[in-house]
Amino acid sequence: MSTSTAEALSIGLLALVLLCAVVRPWGWPEAVVAVPAAGLVIATGAISPAHAADEAERLGPVIGFLAAVLVLAQLCDDEGLFRACGAWMARASAGSPRRLLAQVFVAASVVTAVLSLDATVVLLTPVVFVTAARLGARPKPHVYACTHLSNTASLLLPVSNLTNLLAFAASGLGFTRFAALMALPWTVAIAVEYVVLRRFFTADLDAAAPPAAEVTAPATPVFALATVACTLAGFVLTSVVGIDPAWAALAGALVLAVRALVRHRTTPVAIVRSAAVPFLAFVLALGIVVRAVVDNGLASALGHLVPHGTSLPALLGTAALAAALANIINNLPATLVLLPLAVPSGAGAVLAVLLGVNIGPNLTYAGSLATLLWRRIVSEHDTDIGLGEFTRLGLLVVPAALVLAVVALWGALQVL
């Protein structure tokens, strides 16, 4: 196959895979289209079997890590962790929608950082709907916080997001150094989100709310909290001794799984289902299709656009390019494309890519799969989220958060 034909085929298949991931015709899982597309680029020679195997080998540990974290998050939900979180938000807000927004920011930031953005979108967002209804508050500011923070607040740890796992593997950083470098950008980006959302939704937050009903606090899920804490400690320890942190995630998931099975709170089938195997297959297939696009010309085209070095202008340019590409082709493909181009400039450039692909998707619905999933959950609760409103809020948040987070990253690189 000629290079031009291979390029056209791989780009067309990537567009089809992303379109089906957004639309999900007939409710099909994303993998239904992505897996055959990956097979087609291999069968037609758009990507060599050796390169496809290399990509699978590179993504294998990341996908295993993701599966373990998804299971861990679901088992924490089964233990009552998110119900307890909702009760805490209701009590701490004392009936004030503005205080509730602050509690949602705290909860969503922590859940996203520790249990991944999927936990915030799938498990925390419904809890926020219930909590807002219990207080008589308008839900829109609080559920918007969930989607924005599922992207922005995923900057802190390697385990917070699939894009983080990819960047972590490419950066050469240890777990603690990654977190130390991203702590200030994470804090700055969340602060910008909070200030803008409070101003943007002033009318909703000032709407009168009836007195909140007394909230009965569920039992604190001590075992789940202790397991999560030990798992986080395991991430640090495995990074120090040079072991893949996926083993720590697997250990945490196994501890909760055994407990849940012994107490008959779950089944082996439910545990396997919580690993989202079709989505894992989608990630692997998407990686192979993106590699085909990169091999057939995209890498050389973008190579002229990616700034070199880790000066502040270079980091700003890298993050802006990553944000733009995330909104065009989704943040996961953008990460797969840009990381190999950023690696020669060092860990700072890799982290700048991460800022772009994590903050940037708050600009459009198609920016991240998490946003698309959040939109479906919101529609199930009969809440109207217009494209115009989503985009206006994104235009207010994304440029400011991205620029200030990059400046914070540059400062952290100078100090650390």
DRENDO-1510 file (C-alpha; in Angstrom, 1 decimal, always signed):
<recs>
REC; n; res; u; v; w
REC; 1; MET; +0.0; +0.0; +0.0 .
REC; 2; SER; +1.3; +3.4; -0.9 .
REC; 3; THR; +2.0; +5.9; +1.9 .
REC; 4; SER; -0.8; +8.3; +0.7 .
REC; 5; THR; -3.3; +5.5; +0.6 .
REC; 6; ALA; -2.3; +4.2; +4.0 .
REC; 7; GLU; -2.5; +7.8; +5.4 .
REC; 8; ALA; -6.0; +8.3; +4.0 .
REC; 9; LEU; -7.2; +4.9; +5.3 .
REC; 10; SER; -5.8; +5.4; +8.8 .
REC; 11; ILE; -7.1; +8.9; +9.1 .
REC; 12; GLY; -10.5; +7.8; +7.9 .
REC; 13; LEU; -10.6; +4.9; +10.3 .
REC; 14; LEU; -9.6; +7.1; +13.2 .
REC; 15; ALA; -12.3; +9.6; +12.4 .
REC; 16; LEU; -14.9; +6.7; +12.2 .
REC; 17; VAL; -13.7; +5.3; +15.5 .
REC; 18; LEU; -14.0; +8.6; +17.3 .
REC; 19; LEU; -17.3; +9.4; +15.7 .
REC; 20; CYS; -18.8; +6.1; +16.9 .
REC; 21; ALA; -17.3; +6.7; +20.3 .
REC; 22; VAL; -19.1; +10.0; +20.5 .
REC; 23; VAL; -22.4; +8.9; +19.0 .
REC; 24; ARG; -22.4; +5.2; +20.1 .
REC; 25; PRO; -25.0; +4.1; +17.5 .
REC; 26; TRP; -27.5; +1.6; +18.8 .
REC; 27; GLY; -25.8; +1.8; +22.2 .
REC; 28; TRP; -22.8; -0.2; +20.9 .
REC; 29; PRO; -19.6; -0.2; +23.0 .
REC; 30; GLU; -16.8; +1.8; +21.6 .
REC; 31; ALA; -14.8; -1.4; +20.9 .
REC; 32; VAL; -17.3; -2.7; +18.4 .
REC; 33; VAL; -15.9; -0.3; +15.7 .
REC; 34; ALA; -12.4; +0.3; +17.1 .
REC; 35; VAL; -11.3; -3.4; +17.2 .
REC; 36; PRO; -12.2; -4.1; +13.6 .
REC; 37; ALA; -10.6; -0.8; +12.6 .
REC; 38; ALA; -7.3; -1.9; +14.3 .
REC; 39; GLY; -7.5; -5.2; +12.5 .
REC; 40; LEU; -8.0; -3.5; +9.2 .
REC; 41; VAL; -5.0; -1.2; +9.5 .
REC; 42; ILE; -2.9; -4.2; +10.3 .
REC; 43; ALA; -4.4; -6.4; +7.5 .
REC; 44; THR; -3.9; -3.8; +4.8 .
REC; 45; GLY; -0.4; -2.9; +5.8 .
REC; 46; ALA; -1.2; +0.6; +7.0 .
REC; 47; ILE; +0.8; -0.4; +10.1 .
REC; 48; SER; +3.3; -3.2; +10.3 .
REC; 49; PRO; +2.6; -6.1; +12.6 .
REC; 50; ALA; +5.8; -5.3; +14.4 .
REC; 51; HIS; +4.7; -1.7; +15.1 .
REC; 52; ALA; +1.3; -2.9; +16.2 .
REC; 53; ALA; +2.9; -5.3; +18.6 .
REC; 54; ASP; +5.1; -2.5; +19.9 .
REC; 55; GLU; +2.1; -0.4; +20.6 .
REC; 56; ALA; +0.3; -3.2; +22.3 .
REC; 57; GLU; +3.3; -3.9; +24.5 .
REC; 58; ARG; +3.5; -0.2; +25.4 .
REC; 59; LEU; -0.1; +0.1; +26.3 .
REC; 60; GLY; -0.4; -3.3; +28.0 .
REC; 61; PRO; +0.7; -2.2; +31.5 .
REC; 62; VAL; -1.3; +1.0; +31.3 .
REC; 63; ILE; -4.5; -0.9; +30.4 .
REC; 64; GLY; -3.9; -3.3; +33.3 .
REC; 65; PHE; -3.4; -0.4; +35.7 .
REC; 66; LEU; -6.7; +1.2; +34.4 .
REC; 67; ALA; -8.6; -2.1; +34.9 .
REC; 68; ALA; -7.4; -2.4; +38.5 .
REC; 69; VAL; -8.3; +1.2; +39.3 .
REC; 70; LEU; -11.8; +0.9; +37.8 .
REC; 71; VAL; -12.5; -2.2; +39.9 .
REC; 72; LEU; -11.1; -0.5; +43.0 .
REC; 73; ALA; -13.5; +2.5; +42.4 .
REC; 74; GLN; -16.5; +0.3; +41.9 .
REC; 75; LEU; -15.8; -1.8; +45.0 .
REC; 76; CYS; -15.4; +1.4; +47.0 .
REC; 77; ASP; -18.9; +2.4; +45.8 .
REC; 78; ASP; -20.2; -1.0; +46.9 .
REC; 79; GLU; -18.7; -0.3; +50.4 .
REC; 80; GLY; -20.7; +2.9; +50.6 .
REC; 81; LEU; -17.9; +5.4; +50.1 .
REC; 82; PHE; -19.8; +7.6; +47.7 .
REC; 83; ARG; -23.0; +7.5; +49.8 .
REC; 84; ALA; -21.0; +8.6; +52.8 .
REC; 85; CYS; -19.5; +11.4; +50.6 .
REC; 86; GLY; -22.9; +12.6; +49.6 .
REC; 87; ALA; -24.1; +12.7; +53.3 .
REC; 88; TRP; -20.9; +14.7; +54.2 .
REC; 89; MET; -21.5; +17.2; +51.5 .
REC; 90; ALA; -25.2; +17.7; +52.6 .
REC; 91; ARG; -24.2; +18.2; +56.2 .
REC; 92; ALA; -21.3; +20.5; +55.5 .
REC; 93; SER; -23.2; +22.7; +53.2 .
REC; 94; ALA; -25.7; +23.6; +55.8 .
REC; 95; GLY; -28.4; +24.2; +53.2 .
REC; 96; SER; -26.3; +26.7; +51.2 .
REC; 97; PRO; -25.9; +26.1; +47.5 .
REC; 98; ARG; -22.6; +28.1; +47.6 .
REC; 99; ARG; -21.2; +25.9; +50.4 .
REC; 100; LEU; -22.4; +22.8; +48.5 .
REC; 101; LEU; -20.4; +23.9; +45.5 .
REC; 102; ALA; -17.3; +24.2; +47.7 .
REC; 103; GLN; -18.0; +20.7; +49.1 .
REC; 104; VAL; -18.4; +19.3; +45.6 .
REC; 105; PHE; -15.1; +20.8; +44.5 .
REC; 106; VAL; -13.4; +19.2; +47.4 .
REC; 107; ALA; -15.0; +15.8; +46.9 .
REC; 108; ALA; -14.6; +15.8; +43.1 .
REC; 109; SER; -11.0; +16.9; +43.3 .
REC; 110; VAL; -10.0; +14.2; +45.8 .
REC; 111; VAL; -12.1; +11.4; +44.1 .
REC; 112; THR; -10.7; +12.3; +40.6 .
REC; 113; ALA; -7.1; +12.4; +41.9 .
REC; 114; VAL; -7.2; +9.2; +43.9 .
REC; 115; LEU; -9.8; +7.0; +42.2 .
REC; 116; SER; -9.6; +8.4; +38.6 .
REC; 117; LEU; -11.9; +10.7; +36.6 .
REC; 118; ASP; -14.2; +7.8; +35.8 .
REC; 119; ALA; -15.2; +7.5; +39.4 .
REC; 120; THR; -16.1; +11.2; +39.5 .
REC; 121; VAL; -18.2; +11.0; +36.3 .
REC; 122; VAL; -19.9; +7.6; +36.9 .
REC; 123; LEU; -20.2; +7.4; +40.7 .
REC; 124; LEU; -20.0; +10.9; +42.1 .
REC; 125; THR; -22.2; +12.8; +39.6 .
REC; 126; PRO; -25.4; +10.8; +40.5 .
REC; 127; VAL; -24.6; +11.4; +44.2 .
REC; 128; VAL; -24.3; +15.1; +43.6 .
REC; 129; PHE; -27.7; +15.2; +41.9 .
REC; 130; VAL; -29.3; +13.5; +44.9 .
REC; 131; THR; -27.6; +15.8; +47.3 .
REC; 132; ALA; -28.6; +18.9; +45.5 .
REC; 133; ALA; -32.2; +17.7; +45.3 .
REC; 134; ARG; -32.1; +17.0; +49.0 .
REC; 135; LEU; -31.1; +20.6; +49.7 .
REC; 136; GLY; -33.5; +22.1; +47.2 .
REC; 137; ALA; -30.5; +23.6; +45.3 .
REC; 138; ARG; -30.3; +23.9; +41.5 .
REC; 139; PRO; -28.1; +21.1; +40.4 .
REC; 140; LYS; -26.5; +22.7; +37.3 .
REC; 141; PRO; -23.5; +24.4; +39.0 .
REC; 142; HIS; -22.7; +21.3; +41.0 .
REC; 143; VAL; -22.9; +18.8; +38.2 .
REC; 144; TYR; -20.9; +21.1; +35.9 .
REC; 145; ALA; -18.2; +21.0; +38.6 .
REC; 146; CYS; -18.1; +17.2; +38.3 .
REC; 147; THR; -17.4; +17.2; +34.6 .
REC; 148; HIS; -14.9; +20.1; +34.7 .
REC; 149; LEU; -13.0; +18.6; +37.7 .
REC; 150; SER; -13.1; +15.1; +36.1 .
REC; 151; ASN; -10.7; +16.6; +33.6 .
REC; 152; THR; -8.9; +19.4; +35.4 .
REC; 153; ALA; -8.5; +17.7; +38.8 .
REC; 154; SER; -7.0; +14.6; +37.1 .
REC; 155; LEU; -3.6; +16.4; +36.8 .
REC; 156; LEU; -2.2; +15.4; +40.2 .
REC; 157; LEU; -1.3; +11.7; +40.2 .
REC; 158; PRO; -0.3; +9.2; +37.6 .
REC; 159; VAL; -3.4; +7.1; +38.5 .
REC; 160; SER; -5.9; +9.9; +38.0 .
REC; 161; ASN; -6.4; +9.5; +34.3 .
REC; 162; LEU; -5.5; +7.2; +31.4 .
REC; 163; THR; -3.7; +10.1; +29.8 .
REC; 164; ASN; -1.7; +10.5; +33.0 .
REC; 165; LEU; -0.7; +6.8; +32.9 .
REC; 166; LEU; +0.6; +7.3; +29.4 .
REC; 167; ALA; +2.5; +10.4; +30.3 .
REC; 168; PHE; +3.9; +8.9; +33.5 .
REC; 169; ALA; +5.3; +5.9; +31.5 .
REC; 170; ALA; +6.8; +8.3; +29.0 .
REC; 171; SER; +8.2; +10.9; +31.4 .
REC; 172; GLY; +10.7; +8.7; +33.3 .
REC; 173; LEU; +9.6; +10.3; +36.5 .
REC; 174; GLY; +8.9; +8.5; +39.8 .
REC; 175; PHE; +5.4; +8.6; +41.4 .
REC; 176; THR; +6.3; +11.1; +44.1 .
REC; 177; ARG; +8.2; +13.4; +41.7 .
REC; 178; PHE; +5.4; +13.4; +39.2 .
REC; 179; ALA; +3.0; +14.4; +42.0 .
REC; 180; ALA; +5.3; +17.1; +43.3 .
REC; 181; LEU; +5.7; +18.7; +39.9 .
REC; 182; MET; +2.0; +18.6; +39.3 .
REC; 183; ALA; +0.7; +19.7; +42.7 .
REC; 184; LEU; +1.0; +23.5; +42.0 .
REC; 185; PRO; -0.5; +23.3; +38.5 .
REC; 186; TRP; -3.3; +21.1; +39.9 .
REC; 187; THR; -4.1; +23.6; +42.7 .
REC; 188; VAL; -4.0; +26.6; +40.4 .
REC; 189; ALA; -6.2; +25.0; +37.7 .
REC; 190; ILE; -8.8; +24.0; +40.3 .
REC; 191; ALA; -8.8; +27.5; +41.9 .
REC; 192; VAL; -9.5; +29.1; +38.4 .
REC; 193; GLU; -12.4; +26.6; +37.9 .
REC; 194; TYR; -13.9; +27.5; +41.3 .
REC; 195; VAL; -13.7; +31.3; +40.8 .
REC; 196; VAL; -15.2; +31.1; +37.3 .
REC; 197; LEU; -18.0; +28.6; +38.1 .
REC; 198; ARG; -19.1; +30.7; +41.1 .
REC; 199; ARG; -19.3; +33.8; +38.9 .
REC; 200; PHE; -20.9; +32.0; +35.9 .
REC; 201; PHE; -23.6; +30.4; +38.0 .
REC; 202; THR; -24.3; +33.3; +40.4 .
REC; 203; ALA; -28.1; +33.2; +39.7 .
REC; 204; ASP; -28.4; +29.5; +40.3 .
REC; 205; LEU; -26.3; +29.7; +43.5 .
REC; 206; ASP; -28.3; +32.6; +44.9 .
REC; 207; ALA; -31.6; +31.0; +44.2 .
REC; 208; ALA; -33.5; +30.5; +47.5 .
REC; 209; ALA; -33.4; +27.0; +48.8 .
REC; 210; PRO; -35.8; +25.5; +51.4 .
REC; 211; PRO; -34.4; +24.5; +54.7 .
REC; 212; ALA; -32.4; +21.3; +54.3 .
REC; 213; ALA; -33.8; +18.1; +55.8 .
REC; 214; GLU; -31.8; +16.4; +58.4 .
REC; 215; VAL; -29.4; +14.1; +56.8 .
REC; 216; THR; -28.9; +10.7; +58.4 .
REC; 217; ALA; -25.2; +9.9; +58.2 .
REC; 218; PRO; -24.4; +6.4; +56.9 .
REC; 219; ALA; -21.7; +4.4; +58.6 .
REC; 220; THR; -18.2; +5.5; +57.6 .
REC; 221; PRO; -16.7; +2.9; +55.3 .
REC; 222; VAL; -13.5; +2.6; +57.3 .
REC; 223; PHE; -12.2; -0.5; +55.6 .
REC; 224; ALA; -12.6; +1.1; +52.1 .
REC; 225; LEU; -10.8; +4.3; +53.2 .
REC; 226; ALA; -8.0; +2.3; +54.8 .
REC; 227; THR; -7.6; +0.2; +51.6 .
REC; 228; VAL; -7.5; +3.3; +49.4 .
REC; 229; ALA; -4.9; +4.9; +51.7 .
REC; 230; CYS; -2.8; +1.7; +51.7 .
REC; 231; THR; -3.1; +1.5; +47.9 .
REC; 232; LEU; -1.8; +5.1; +47.6 .
REC; 233; ALA; +1.1; +4.3; +49.9 .
REC; 234; GLY; +1.7; +1.2; +47.6 .
REC; 235; PHE; +1.9; +3.5; +44.6 .
REC; 236; VAL; +4.7; +5.5; +46.2 .
REC; 237; LEU; +6.6; +2.4; +47.5 .
REC; 238; THR; +6.4; +0.5; +44.1 .
REC; 239; SER; +7.7; +3.6; +42.4 .
REC; 240; VAL; +10.7; +3.9; +44.8 .
REC; 241; VAL; +11.7; +0.2; +44.4 .
REC; 242; GLY; +11.1; +0.2; +40.6 .
REC; 243; ILE; +8.0; -2.1; +40.5 .
REC; 244; ASP; +5.1; -1.3; +38.2 .
REC; 245; PRO; +2.5; +0.6; +40.3 .
REC; 246; ALA; -0.2; -1.5; +38.7 .
REC; 247; TRP; +0.7; -4.2; +41.2 .
REC; 248; ALA; -0.3; -1.9; +44.1 .
REC; 249; ALA; -3.6; -1.1; +42.3 .
REC; 250; LEU; -4.2; -4.8; +41.8 .
REC; 251; ALA; -3.5; -5.5; +45.5 .
REC; 252; GLY; -6.0; -2.9; +46.6 .
REC; 253; ALA; -8.7; -4.2; +44.3 .
REC; 254; LEU; -8.1; -7.8; +45.4 .
REC; 255; VAL; -8.4; -6.9; +49.1 .
REC; 256; LEU; -11.8; -5.2; +48.5 .
REC; 257; ALA; -12.9; -7.9; +46.1 .
REC; 258; VAL; -12.2; -10.7; +48.5 .
REC; 259; ARG; -14.0; -8.9; +51.3 .
REC; 260; ALA; -17.0; -8.2; +49.1 .
REC; 261; LEU; -17.2; -11.8; +47.8 .
REC; 262; VAL; -17.0; -13.2; +51.3 .
REC; 263; ARG; -19.8; -10.9; +52.4 .
REC; 264; HIS; -21.8; -11.7; +49.3 .
REC; 265; ARG; -22.0; -8.0; +48.3 .
REC; 266; THR; -20.8; -8.8; +44.8 .
REC; 267; THR; -20.1; -11.6; +42.3 .
REC; 268; PRO; -17.2; -12.5; +40.2 .
REC; 269; VAL; -19.2; -11.5; +37.1 .
REC; 270; ALA; -19.9; -8.1; +38.6 .
REC; 271; ILE; -16.2; -7.6; +39.4 .
REC; 272; VAL; -15.2; -8.5; +35.8 .
REC; 273; ARG; -17.9; -6.1; +34.5 .
REC; 274; SER; -16.6; -3.3; +36.6 .
REC; 275; ALA; -13.2; -3.6; +34.8 .
REC; 276; ALA; -14.9; -2.3; +31.7 .
REC; 277; VAL; -13.3; -4.9; +29.4 .
REC; 278; PRO; -14.9; -3.5; +26.2 .
REC; 279; PHE; -13.5; +0.0; +27.0 .
REC; 280; LEU; -10.0; -1.5; +27.6 .
REC; 281; ALA; -10.2; -3.2; +24.2 .
REC; 282; PHE; -11.2; +0.2; +22.8 .
REC; 283; VAL; -8.2; +1.8; +24.3 .
REC; 284; LEU; -5.8; -0.8; +22.8 .
REC; 285; ALA; -7.4; -0.7; +19.4 .
REC; 286; LEU; -7.5; +3.1; +19.4 .
REC; 287; GLY; -3.8; +3.1; +20.2 .
REC; 288; ILE; -3.0; +0.9; +17.2 .
REC; 289; VAL; -5.1; +3.1; +14.8 .
REC; 290; VAL; -3.4; +6.2; +16.1 .
REC; 291; ARG; +0.0; +4.6; +15.7 .
REC; 292; ALA; -1.0; +3.9; +12.0 .
REC; 293; VAL; -1.8; +7.6; +11.6 .
REC; 294; VAL; +1.4; +8.6; +13.2 .
REC; 295; ASP; +3.5; +6.2; +11.1 .
REC; 296; ASN; +1.9; +7.5; +7.9 .
REC; 297; GLY; +2.7; +11.2; +8.2 .
REC; 298; LEU; +1.1; +12.9; +11.2 .
REC; 299; ALA; +4.2; +12.7; +13.3 .
REC; 300; SER; +6.3; +14.5; +10.7 .
REC; 301; ALA; +3.6; +17.1; +10.2 .
REC; 302; LEU; +3.2; +17.8; +14.0 .
REC; 303; GLY; +6.9; +17.6; +14.5 .
REC; 304; HIS; +7.2; +21.1; +12.9 .
REC; 305; LEU; +4.6; +22.5; +15.3 .
REC; 306; VAL; +5.8; +21.1; +18.7 .
REC; 307; PRO; +8.1; +23.5; +20.4 .
REC; 308; HIS; +11.4; +22.3; +21.6 .
REC; 309; GLY; +12.8; +22.7; +25.1 .
REC; 310; THR; +11.2; +23.6; +28.5 .
REC; 311; SER; +11.3; +27.4; +28.5 .
REC; 312; LEU; +8.1; +29.1; +29.5 .
REC; 313; PRO; +7.1; +30.0; +25.9 .
REC; 314; ALA; +7.9; +26.4; +24.7 .
REC; 315; LEU; +5.8; +24.9; +27.5 .
REC; 316; LEU; +2.9; +27.3; +26.7 .
REC; 317; GLY; +3.1; +26.4; +23.0 .
REC; 318; THR; +3.2; +22.7; +23.8 .
REC; 319; ALA; +0.2; +22.9; +26.1 .
REC; 320; ALA; -1.8; +25.0; +23.7 .
REC; 321; LEU; -1.2; +22.6; +20.8 .
REC; 322; ALA; -2.2; +19.7; +23.0 .
REC; 323; ALA; -5.4; +21.4; +24.1 .
REC; 324; ALA; -6.3; +22.3; +20.5 .
REC; 325; LEU; -5.6; +18.7; +19.3 .
REC; 326; ALA; -7.6; +17.2; +22.2 .
REC; 327; ASN; -10.7; +19.2; +21.1 .
REC; 328; ILE; -10.2; +18.1; +17.5 .
REC; 329; ILE; -9.5; +14.4; +17.8 .
REC; 330; ASN; -10.2; +13.8; +21.6 .
REC; 331; ASN; -7.7; +13.9; +24.3 .
REC; 332; LEU; -6.7; +10.2; +24.3 .
REC; 333; PRO; -5.6; +10.1; +20.7 .
REC; 334; ALA; -4.0; +13.5; +21.1 .
REC; 335; THR; -1.9; +12.1; +24.0 .
REC; 336; LEU; -0.8; +9.1; +22.0 .
REC; 337; VAL; +0.2; +11.3; +19.1 .
REC; 338; LEU; +2.1; +14.1; +21.0 .
REC; 339; LEU; +3.9; +12.2; +23.7 .
REC; 340; PRO; +6.6; +10.7; +21.4 .
REC; 341; LEU; +7.2; +14.2; +20.0 .
REC; 342; ALA; +7.5; +15.7; +23.5 .
REC; 343; VAL; +9.8; +13.1; +25.1 .
REC; 344; PRO; +13.0; +14.4; +23.5 .
REC; 345; SER; +12.5; +17.7; +25.3 .
REC; 346; GLY; +12.3; +16.1; +28.7 .
REC; 347; ALA; +9.7; +15.5; +31.4 .
REC; 348; GLY; +8.7; +19.1; +31.5 .
REC; 349; ALA; +7.4; +19.0; +27.9 .
REC; 350; VAL; +5.6; +15.7; +28.6 .
REC; 351; LEU; +3.8; +17.3; +31.6 .
REC; 352; ALA; +2.9; +20.3; +29.5 .
REC; 353; VAL; +1.2; +18.0; +27.0 .
REC; 354; LEU; -0.7; +16.6; +30.0 .
REC; 355; LEU; -1.9; +20.0; +31.0 .
REC; 356; GLY; -3.2; +20.6; +27.5 .
REC; 357; VAL; -5.0; +17.3; +27.1 .
REC; 358; ASN; -6.5; +17.4; +30.7 .
REC; 359; ILE; -7.6; +21.0; +30.9 .
REC; 360; GLY; -8.3; +21.6; +27.2 .
REC; 361; PRO; -11.2; +19.1; +26.9 .
REC; 362; ASN; -13.4; +21.3; +29.1 .
REC; 363; LEU; -13.9; +23.5; +26.0 .
REC; 364; THR; -16.0; +21.1; +23.9 .
REC; 365; TYR; -18.2; +18.0; +24.4 .
REC; 366; ALA; -15.9; +15.9; +22.2 .
REC; 367; GLY; -12.7; +16.8; +24.1 .
REC; 368; SER; -12.7; +13.8; +26.3 .
REC; 369; LEU; -14.6; +10.5; +26.7 .
REC; 370; ALA; -15.4; +11.4; +30.3 .
REC; 371; THR; -17.3; +14.5; +29.2 .
REC; 372; LEU; -19.4; +12.5; +26.7 .
REC; 373; LEU; -20.2; +9.9; +29.4 .
REC; 374; TRP; -21.1; +12.7; +31.9 .
REC; 375; ARG; -23.5; +14.2; +29.3 .
REC; 376; ARG; -25.3; +10.9; +29.1 .
REC; 377; ILE; -25.6; +10.7; +32.9 .
REC; 378; VAL; -26.9; +14.3; +33.1 .
REC; 379; SER; -29.5; +13.6; +30.4 .
REC; 380; GLU; -30.8; +10.6; +32.4 .
REC; 381; HIS; -31.5; +13.1; +35.3 .
REC; 382; ASP; -33.6; +15.3; +33.0 .
REC; 383; THR; -31.2; +18.2; +33.2 .
REC; 384; ASP; -30.7; +20.3; +30.1 .
REC; 385; ILE; -27.0; +21.1; +29.2 .
REC; 386; GLY; -26.9; +23.2; +26.1 .
REC; 387; LEU; -23.9; +23.2; +23.8 .
REC; 388; GLY; -23.8; +27.0; +23.8 .
REC; 389; GLU; -23.7; +27.2; +27.6 .
REC; 390; PHE; -21.0; +24.5; +27.9 .
REC; 391; THR; -18.8; +26.2; +25.3 .
REC; 392; ARG; -19.2; +29.7; +26.9 .
REC; 393; LEU; -18.2; +28.3; +30.2 .
REC; 394; GLY; -15.2; +26.5; +28.6 .
REC; 395; LEU; -14.1; +29.7; +26.9 .
REC; 396; LEU; -14.0; +31.4; +30.3 .
REC; 397; VAL; -12.2; +28.6; +32.1 .
REC; 398; VAL; -9.8; +26.9; +29.7 .
REC; 399; PRO; -7.5; +29.7; +28.5 .
REC; 400; ALA; -7.1; +31.1; +32.0 .
REC; 401; ALA; -6.6; +27.8; +33.7 .
REC; 402; LEU; -4.2; +26.5; +31.0 .
REC; 403; VAL; -2.0; +29.5; +31.0 .
REC; 404; LEU; -1.8; +29.8; +34.8 .
REC; 405; ALA; -1.2; +26.1; +35.2 .
REC; 406; VAL; +1.6; +26.1; +32.7 .
REC; 407; VAL; +3.2; +29.0; +34.5 .
REC; 408; ALA; +2.9; +27.1; +37.7 .
REC; 409; LEU; +4.5; +24.0; +36.1 .
REC; 410; TRP; +7.4; +26.1; +34.8 .
REC; 411; GLY; +7.9; +27.5; +38.3 .
REC; 412; ALA; +7.8; +24.0; +39.8 .
REC; 413; LEU; +10.4; +22.8; +37.3 .
REC; 414; GLN; +12.7; +25.7; +38.3 .
REC; 415; VAL; +12.3; +24.9; +42.0 .
REC; 416; LEU; +12.3; +21.1; +42.0 .
</recs>
